[in-house]
Amino acid sequence: MGAINVSPESFYAGSVAAGRDALLTRGEAMVRAGAAILDVGAMSTAPYLDTAISPAEEADRLGEAVSALAGLGVPVSADTSRAEPARAALDAGARAINDVRGLTGDPGLAPLVAERGAGLVVMAAERGRPAPTAAPIEHVQAHLEESLDLARRAAVPVDGVAVDPGIGFFRSAGMPWHEWDCRVLADLARLRVLGRPLCVAVSRKSFIAAVAGVADAADRLPGSLAATATAVLAGAHVIRTHDVAETLQAVRVAEAVRRAGDTRPAAVPARRIRPRRPASPAGSPGEDGP
């Protein structure tokens, strides 16, 4: 999933396409590089930035962006948590909504997705209740179960829903956020119990800065690829990235390793080791000699 922004306030300036021509150029390059989906956002959702704009402005930005990208031959996903921008995006040709609030931000969003028969990604994020420090993945799972329940109650077909563990979106968990994110990635395979495709977004995020000591998002590609490989090995189905070509290469290698692990014998017989021969007489270069 290639991530493009038309929001100048985005945390990573390299993801921003200013103007229709730049947007088309970026989208075309991502498709050529192997993107299966284009995900476009019109308002930054970084939880540590104050970047809110009105729903009307987001709708205008998002509708224009989706309209430009919809003819590139791959599905377009709209990154929004609000019904008005989502409606503009769907009217313009978007086929999915990527909601970082997991249907908890706008009660009108889930019914809209159901009405339009759109795909949906629901993400886990802080929702005003304390997060336990003992088991981050259990807290994430509970959030995702809540979002899936909201989708079902709105008659959104569950077979069109993917889940996202919300890397970077838990900032008040009683532990450093980068430690939270690392623990979630380490336990990612446990989310398979939800029975839904797993979408993971780690590209150039701030936990990489904290772990690797790289302040500038422009310098976080190596860490992004390492985190991507970790996610794929744990069973991720979709990787959202700003760097499609490089990420696809990392995904293919990680997938090959995962497949090899899935097909290896359950147990490898221990190799028999021959006993050593007695040492050769002193002065004779035998098997245990020089």
N, C-alpha and C positions, 0 to 999 in steps of 0.2 A: 504494500500500500504506500504509494508515493505521497508525501505530505507537502502541500503547497499552502502558503498563506497570502492573503491580500490585505492583511492587517499590518500596517506599518509599525505597530507597537509590539509585534511578536518578539519573543525572547531571543530568537535566532534570526538575525538580519538576513542571513544567507537563504532563508526559506521564503522570503517575501518577494512576490512578483508585482511590480508596480506597473499597472496598465495592461490592457488586453494583449498587446503584442508580446510583452514579456511573459505573461501568463501562458499564452499559447506555446511560446518557445520552451518554457519550462515543462509544461505538460507533455509536449511532443517528445522532448528528450527523455523524460521518465518512461514513457510508453516504449520508446525504442530500447531503453536500457532494461526493460522487462517488468515494469510495473503492471500488475493485474488490476489494480484499483487506483484511482486518484482521489485523495481526500483533501478537500479544500476548506480552509477556515477563514472567517472574516472578522473575528474578534479574538484576541489572545485569551487563552484560558489558563495561562500560567498562574498558579495559586499565590505566588509571591509578588505579582504585579497588579497595580490598580489600573486596569485597562478597559473598564466597562464602557460600552457605547450603547446608544438607544437601540431597541429592537428594530426600529425602522431603518436606521443606518446600517445595522448588520444585515437586514434583509436586502437592502439595495446592493450592498457589496457582494453578498453571497449569490443573489440571483444573477448578477452580471457575470460573476466568476464561473458559476456552473454552466451558464449558457455558452460561455466561450469554450469550456472543456468538454462539454457533452458530446461533441462530434469526433472525439479522438479515438473512438473504438473500444474503450474500456469503461466499465461502470464508474460513475462519480459518486462519492460519498460527501455529504455536507457535515462539517464539524460544528455543531451548534446544540445548545440545550434549550432553545426557545422556539415556541410554535410558529411565531410570525416569520422569522428567518427560515425555519425549516420549510414552511409552506412555499416561500419564494423559491427556495432551492429545488423543491420537488416540482414546482411548476416549470422551472427552467430545465428539468431533465435529470435531476439527481435521482439515484436509485436506492440510496441508503442514507441514514442519519447516524452520525457518530456523536453520542451524547456523553460528555464527561461527567455529567451529574446523574447518570443512571436513571433517568425519568423522574427524578425528585425535584427538578428545578422549575418545571412548568407543567401543570396538570393537563394542559391542552396538547402536549407533545405526543404522548402515547396514543390517544385516539386518532390523531392525525396520521401517525405512522400506520396504524391499523387500517384506516380508511383508504389510504393510498397503496397499501400492500407493499410498502418499502422495507428494505432490509434495515437492520438496527444493530449498533454496537452500544452496549451499556457498560459504563466504566464505574469502578469503585472509587469513591473519594470521601473525604471527611464530611460528615453530615451533622455536626453539632453535638456529637456524643463522644465521650472519652474513648480513645483507642487503647486496648490493652497492650502492654509491652511483651507479654509472655508468648503470644502466638499471633503475630501479624497476619499470617495467611488465613487464620480462622476468622479474623475480623474482616478481611477482604472478602472472604467467601460469604459471610453473612450479608454484607452490602450487596453483593452480586445476586444472592438469592432474593433479597428484597426487590431489586430491580427486575428480575425475571418474573416475580410475582406481579409487579405493577404491569408488566407487559402482558401477562396472561389475562389479568382482569380487564385490560383494555382490548382484548381480543387480537393482540398482535401474535401472529403465528410464531410459535417458539422456534420452529425450524429455520426461521430467518433472522435469528438473534445470535450475536456473538458477544463474548464477555471480555472485559479488559481489566487487569488488576490495579490500574491506576498508579503506575510508577511515577513518583514525583508529586503526588497529590495528597500525601499524608504528612502534615507539617507539625502537628501538635500531639504526637503519639507518645510522649514521655521518653523518647530516645531520639538521637540525631536522625534526621529524615533519610540520610544516605544509608544508615544502618538498617532502617526499616525497609528501604527499597532492596537492599542486598538480601535481606532475609526473605522477602517475598519472592524474589527471583530464585533463591535457593530452594524454596518449597513450592515452586510454581506447579509442579506435576500434581499436587494435591487438588488443584482446581478442576482436574479432569472429572471429578465426581459430579460436577454440574451438568455434564453431558452436552456442553455447547462448545463451538469453536472458540479458541482462545486467541485474542488479538493483543499483542504486546507492543507498547510504544516506549522505547528507551532512547531513541535517537537524540544525541547531543544534550541530554538532560543534565540537570545540576548535580545529581548524585555522582555522576562521572567526574565532575569538577572536584567534588569533595574527596572522592576516593583517590583520584589520580593527580590532584593538585594542578588542574588545568582550568584556569578561570574563564578563558574566552571560549564560547560555544563553538567558534570556528575551528578550534584545535581538538575537539572531542571525538573525531571520527574513530580513531583506534579503540577507545573505550566503548563507543557505541557498537562496534563490531564484536567486541568481546562479550558484551551483554546480550547482543543478538544471538550469538552462538549458544550462550547459556540458555536462553529462552527456547530456542529450537530443540535443543537436546532434551528439554523438559516437556516438550510436546506442543509448543506454540504452533498455531495454524496460519496466522497472519502477523506480519511484522510491519509496523508503520514506521517509515523512515524518510529522512530528507535526502538520502544518498542511495539511490536505487541500485546503480550498477555495483558499487562496492558491497552493499548489503546483500544483494542477490548472490554474489560469490560466497560470502560468509554463510548464507543460508544453505547453499548447495553442499558445501563441505560439511556443515553440521548435520544436515539431513542424511548424508552418506554415512556419517559416523553413527547416527541414531539407527539407521536401517541395519547397519552391521551389528549393532548391539542387539537388535530385535531378532536377528536370525542366527546368532551364535548358539552353540549347544548350551543346554542348561548348566552343565558342569563339565569342566575340562579335566580329564584324568590326570592325576599327578604323574610327572615324569619319573621313571625309575632311574636312580643314580647308582652307577656301578661303585662297589667298594674300592677304595684305593688299594693298589698293590703294596706289598711291603717295600720299605725304602731300600734302594740299591746299596750295595756295600760302599763304604766310604771311598771316595775318590772316583767312583764310577757314575757317569752322568745318566742315571736312570730316569723313569717317568716323572718322579718328583724332584729331579735334579735341575740344574740350570737350563 
